[in-house]
Amino acid sequence: MTLKLTNFVALFLLALVTGVFWETWFTLTRSIEAFSPVEFMHIGKTIIANVAWPMSVLMPSCILFMVLSAWRYPQKKSAGFYFSVAACLLIIVALLITLLVEVPIDNQIKTWTAETVPTDWQATRERWQYFHTARTFVSLASFGSLAIAIIFPKSKN
């Protein structure tokens, strides 16, 4: 029962993390070029304010439960186990993209005002868009891998 609960919590938390990335990509990133610098700053600052604290708790909790799920996986030589490990590695890649690329860009955007928007703000926006897209699809791959590991636990190599 504890393995099932651990798997459920890991998958649930990963769905929340992936959902945050997916929602932003689906609603914002695909049309980000349409926003003026002021709109981009406003949206960016609003999203940062809404997700910074919750994701600082949600992401580590998610990774912890995913690692526990992989560690407790019953058949270590099964395809399911390897999918579970892949899911952990992929979400760690998403975390690294967040910490090494996205957060520094967010910190820049937080300092901008309508009067101080840098002349190369589009380059910053494009870099944010590129890495946000990569992070989104890495997290989707992580979710798919963990779902396969949980749904098909007895599959063997």
C-alpha positions in Angstrom: 0.0 0.0 0.0 2.8 2.5 0.8 4.3 1.9 -2.7 0.9 2.7 -4.3 0.5 5.8 -2.2 4.1 6.9 -3.0 3.4 6.4 -6.7 0.1 8.3 -6.5 1.7 11.2 -4.7 4.6 11.3 -7.1 2.4 11.2 -10.2 0.0 13.8 -8.7 2.7 16.2 -7.8 4.3 15.7 -11.2 1.0 16.4 -12.9 0.8 19.7 -11.0 4.3 20.7 -11.9 3.9 19.7 -15.6 0.5 21.5 -15.6 2.1 24.8 -14.6 4.6 24.5 -17.4 2.1 23.3 -19.9 -0.5 25.9 -19.1 2.1 28.7 -19.5 3.4 27.3 -22.8 -0.1 26.6 -24.1 -1.6 30.0 -23.3 1.4 32.4 -23.4 4.5 31.1 -25.1 2.9 30.2 -28.4 1.7 33.8 -28.9 4.3 35.7 -26.9 5.5 37.7 -30.0 2.1 39.5 -30.0 2.7 41.2 -26.7 4.2 44.7 -26.4 7.1 45.1 -24.0 4.8 46.5 -21.3 2.3 43.7 -21.7 5.2 41.1 -21.6 6.5 42.7 -18.4 3.1 42.8 -16.8 2.3 39.2 -17.7 5.8 38.1 -16.7 5.7 39.8 -13.3 2.2 38.5 -12.6 3.2 34.9 -13.4 6.4 35.2 -11.4 4.5 36.5 -8.4 1.9 33.7 -8.7 4.2 30.7 -9.1 7.6 31.5 -7.5 6.7 30.5 -4.0 4.4 27.6 -4.7 6.8 26.0 -7.2 9.7 26.4 -4.7 7.8 23.9 -2.5 6.0 21.8 -5.2 9.0 21.0 -7.4 11.3 19.7 -4.6 8.4 17.7 -3.1 7.7 16.3 -6.6 11.3 15.2 -7.1 11.5 13.7 -3.6 8.4 11.5 -4.2 9.6 10.6 -7.7 12.9 9.4 -6.3 11.1 7.5 -3.5 8.9 5.9 -6.1 11.9 4.8 -8.2 13.8 3.6 -5.1 10.9 1.5 -3.9 10.2 0.1 -7.4 9.8 -3.6 -7.0 11.5 -4.9 -10.1 14.8 -3.1 -10.6 15.6 -4.8 -13.9 12.3 -4.0 -15.5 11.5 -1.5 -18.2 9.1 0.1 -15.7 12.0 0.8 -13.3 14.1 2.4 -16.1 11.1 4.5 -17.1 10.8 5.6 -13.5 14.5 6.6 -13.3 14.2 8.4 -16.7 11.2 10.3 -15.3 13.4 11.4 -12.3 16.2 12.5 -14.6 13.9 14.4 -16.9 12.3 16.4 -14.1 15.7 17.2 -12.8 16.6 18.6 -16.2 13.4 20.7 -16.0 14.5 21.9 -12.6 18.0 22.8 -14.0 16.5 24.7 -16.9 14.3 26.6 -14.3 17.2 27.5 -12.0 19.9 28.1 -14.5 18.0 29.9 -17.3 14.4 30.8 -16.4 14.9 32.2 -12.9 17.7 34.5 -14.0 15.6 35.8 -16.8 12.6 36.3 -14.4 14.9 38.2 -12.1 15.8 40.6 -15.0 12.2 41.1 -16.0 11.2 41.9 -12.4 13.5 44.9 -12.5 12.2 46.3 -15.8 9.8 49.3 -16.0 8.2 50.8 -19.0 11.0 53.4 -18.9 13.8 51.0 -18.4 13.0 48.2 -20.9 16.3 47.1 -22.5 16.6 47.7 -26.2 17.2 44.0 -26.7 14.2 42.8 -24.7 13.0 40.7 -27.6 16.2 38.6 -27.4 15.5 38.0 -23.7 11.9 37.1 -24.5 13.0 34.7 -27.2 15.5 33.0 -24.9 12.8 32.7 -22.2 10.4 31.3 -24.9 12.9 28.7 -26.2 13.9 27.4 -22.7 10.3 27.5 -21.5 9.3 25.3 -24.4 12.1 22.9 -23.8 11.3 22.7 -20.1 7.6 22.1 -20.9 8.3 19.2 -23.2 10.9 17.7 -20.9 8.4 17.8 -18.1 5.8 16.1 -20.3 8.3 13.4 -21.2 8.9 13.0 -17.5 5.2 12.7 -16.8 4.7 10.1 -19.6 7.7 8.1 -18.4 6.4 8.0 -14.8 2.9 7.1 -15.9 4.3 4.2 -18.0 6.3 3.0 -15.0 3.3 3.0 -12.7 0.7 1.6 -15.2 3.0 -1.2 -16.5 5.0 -2.2 -13.5 5.6 -5.8 -14.6 7.0 -5.1 -18.0 10.4 -6.7 -18.4 13.4 -5.8 -20.6 
